């Protein structure tokens, strides 16, 4: 049975599905899920992420976290964690750059949160020199200093969508019309958890809610507040956005989220307000555009140094990669970042103001 047939049978038997359940099945179904069955990143895949565009991204992040480690007294053992590491490229680039910081790599215990067995295998191959360990949830992060990165992880977590109807909300669902998957709206119901969204929306507005995100940020913030450490989160999104941001991408082109279940990547904008609220026991930085932090961390100097060894097509693609990561009309503004450190600790380099 294909995933479409499985979904159709389930909806026929049980009625329309919540959008978060639909997204979970599309991304992580054990046999047919998008992440569970393929390695979708890079020029050959469906989409390309910042660490796959250039080694400079992971290098600068590794150095920022290594500086935070020095600032906090260089603890002798710590967790160096990544949420949703993809092909392991970011972590490998970060560790290569951080190896210049004496003692950092020796003290780091590499810990990866990854739901996909196929991607765990790719990560194992990329990072074999560093003996990584995998965990199934942030609760399993060891009770010790924790330095953590997440790039394009939170946008892959399932969302629900609600359309405002007076002071109540109608949930967007996946149902069937003539046997074909189709969006519909459930009955208007009160949603106490969305009370704050009555302030900034009008009748008919659509908003999104990612229930899984805040508990993850709360858990890692608790580790960092208790034991020390820092986290850097990169993703695309905004502060409390309004409107449908669910996006399906297949072969570098947008597609309808319902036409190819399990074969297209599904993501949604991250609500940075919700993530920042969950950092409570720590100090968060401002939400800062990706282009701004990369410039502050010295990407142009690094790009210039790397360019010296390049010529021809390799030089052109290096220059294009620098632009793509930082230019406001490319990833520089749509993607944003924030850092977390324990209260009273120095903020991560690049995020001090
Ligand atoms: N950080 C990588 C990959 C981003 S894609 C990069 O920048 O290239 C999202 C990653 O998160 C994938 O590795 C995917 O398998 C993983 N992922 C998605 N949902 C997850 C979940 N619920 N739990 C753990 N990992 C998840």
Boltz pocket constraint, residues with backbone or C-beta under 6 A from the ligand:
constraints:
  - pocket:
      binder: B
      contacts: [[A, 27], [A, 35], [A, 41], [A, 49], [A, 50], [A, 51], [A, 52], [A, 83], [A, 84], [A, 85], [A, 86], [A, 87], [A, 90], [A, 113], [A, 114], [A, 115], [A, 116], [A, 119], [A, 136], [A, 150], [A, 151], [A, 152], [A, 153], [A, 156], [A, 157]]
      max_distance: 6.0
